[in-house]
Amino acid sequence: MIFLDSTVLIDYFNDSDTWQVEVLDSILGKELVVIGDYVLAEVLQGFKKEKEYQEAKTVLLSFPCYDIGGKDNAIKSADNYRSLRKKGITVRKTIDVMIATFCIQNDFILLHNDKDFEPFEKHLKLEVFQK
C-alpha cells in the first residue's frame, strides 16, 4: 500500500510539477493509495475558497483514511523521535514523526516530498517510494 503524505497532495492540488505528483497521477486507480487523518487535516486546512475545499474534501475522502493517532503510535513515535535525537537528528514536526512511525509499523510505502522523512528511511527502515 502507498501512503500519501500531505506534501504530495498539496503539490497535487496546486498543480505543481514534481516527480511525486507524476507518480500519484500514474498510480491512481492502479495501486491501493491511502491517507491518514492527520494528512487529511493538513491538506484541507490550506484551502481558502469554499468550493475548492469541498472539491478537495470529496477527492480526499475517496481514499481509505487511517487513524494515525492513538496511544500505541504516540509511544512508538516518541521512541523513534528519541532514537533519532540520540543520533543528533531533530525532526521538526511531530506529525511527520507520527506519519513515519505509522508507515513503519504498518509496512506502508510512503510517497512524500519532505526531507524530514529521510532520517526515518536511513535509520528506522521507513520504506519510501523511489523515483
N, C-alpha and C positions, 0 to 999 in steps of 0.2 A: 504494500500500500504506500501511496505517496502522500505525505502530509505537506500541505501548503502553508508557508509562513506568510504573515501579513505583508512583508516586503514585496513578495511576488504579486500578491493580489492588488496591492496599492499601485504597483507599476502597471499591472494589467488594466485596472480601471482608468489609469492616467494615460493609456496608450503609449507607454514607454517602450523603447526599442532595446530590450535586453534579451540575452540568450534564455533567461529563465522564463520570460513571457512567451518566447517562441516555443520552448519546451511545453509550457502549460497549454498553449494552443494545440500543439501536436498530440498531446496525450488525452485531452478531454474526450470522453466517450470511448476511449480505448483502454485506459487504466483506471483502477479504483483510486480516486483522489478524495482526500478528506481534509477537514479543517478542525480546529478546536475552538472552544468557547472564547478563549482569550483573543484568538485571531479574529473571530467574528466581531468582537467588541472593538479591537484596534482598527479594523478596516472601516466599520460602519461609523465610528465617531468622527472620521475625517470628512464626511460629506456635508456640505453646506446647504445644498439645494434639496428640497424635499423629494422632488421627482427622482433625482439621481440616487438619493438614499434608498428610496423604495425599490428602484430597479436593482441596485446592488444587493439589497437585502433578499430580494427574490432569487437572484443568482446564487448568493452565498448559501441560502437555505436549501438549495438543490443538492449541496454536498452533504454527505454524512458529517455530523458535527459531534465531536467527543468533548466530554467534560474533562478538562485538564487538571483543574484544582482538586482539592481533597487532601486529607491528612497524609496518606501514603506518599503521594507525589511531592507534597510540600517537604516532607522529611528527606526523601531521596534527593530532591533538588538542593536542599541545604547541604547535604553530604557532598553532592557534586560541586557546589559552589566552594565549599571549604577545601575540597581536594584540589581544585584549580588554584585557589588562593595560596595553598602551600607550595605550589609551583611558581608563585609570583604572578599569577594571572588573575586579573579582576574583570569579571563580566559586568557590564554597565547596567543591564536591565534584568530585573528579577523575572519578568515574563519570558525572556529568552532562556533563562535557566530552566524555568518550568516547562517550556516547549521542548527544549533539547532533552531534558530528562524524560518527559513523556514519550518522545520518539524512541529514545534508547530502550526504555522499559517495554515498549510495545513492538519493537523491531520495524518501525516505520522509516521509510526513506524520506528525508526532509529536503524539500525544494525551497531554497531561500536565496536572498541577496543581501546578506548581513554578515559582516566579518566577525561579529560576536559569537557565531556558532563554530568558528574554526577551532578554538581550543577543545570543544566537545568532540569534534571529529578527530583531532590529533591525539588527545589524551584519554577520552572516555568512550571511544568507539561509536560515536554518533555516525550513522550512515547517511550520507548526503547524496543528492542527485548530482552526478558529474556531467559536465558539458560534453 
